[in-house]
Amino acid sequence: MSVSEADLAAVAAQLGRTPRGVLDVAYRCPDGAPGVIRTAPRLPDGTPFPTLYYLTDPRLTAEASRLEVAGVMRDMTARLVADEELAADYRRAHEHYLAERNALADLGTDFSGGGMPDRVKCLHVLIAYALAEGPGHFRLGDEAVALAAEGTGLRGSALPADWPDCAALGIRRPGAGDAEGAAR
């Protein structure tokens, strides 16, 4: 794993600060911009940093924030409680995340990211993880990226043109003809 000086400069511009612990660009947007970086489990000063995949593209971070405000995390968490198959899929994604991070450095914790494995706490983490791993890795990641792409103009520029869409996943963007504004 390595990251170029050009990518580090691009990520610094995206974040508005010098990035720390960057190992590589884990996902590059279709327009060429870094979208997700893979970070070291320990920062250069030794501080634990459990977030393996970090969303950097401002278009994606803004959309993740909009989806969070719309209540998508709450609705996804409620579905985890009610759907054993979805919960098992999310647990597998959590275990994979831990294995990937621990292969770099074991932090001695079972905390992965985004509230895994019992709740959805951060769509930024879910979107970053899903984009780094690709479609089909875990259901809620697929949904989070599809929701971010739906009607936003990000498909084909910041997000893959061929990512499964909301219709294919059987969900709706919050506020898209749904009285509660929930993804289903």
QUIDAPE-V920128 format. One line per field, one symbol per residue. ss: DSSP state (2 for helix, 1 for strand, 0 for the rest). phi: phi as a letter, one per 30 degrees, with the letter a starting at -180 (. if undefined). burial: # if it has 16 or more other C-alpha atoms within 10 Angstrom, else .. A space follows every 10 residues. Layout:
# QUIDAPE-V920128
ss=???
phi=???
burial=???
This chain:
# QUIDAPE-V920128
ss=0000222222 2222200000 0111111100 0001111110 0100000100 0011100222 2222222220 0222222222 2202222222 2222222222 2222000000 0000000000 0022222222 2220000022 2222222220 0000100010 0000022220 0000000000 0000
phi=.abddddddd dddddiaddb idcaddbcde djdecbcccd dbdedjddbd ddcbdcdedd dddedddddd jddedddddd ddbddddddd dddeddeddd ddddaddibc dcaijeccac cbdedddddd ddcjdidaed dedddddddd iciddjccbe dcdeceddci bbdeidiced icdb
burial=......##.# #..#....#. ########## ..######## ##.......# #######.## #.##..##.# .######.## .....##.## #####.##.. ##...#.... #######.## ########## ###.#.#### ########## ...##..### ..####.... .###...... ####
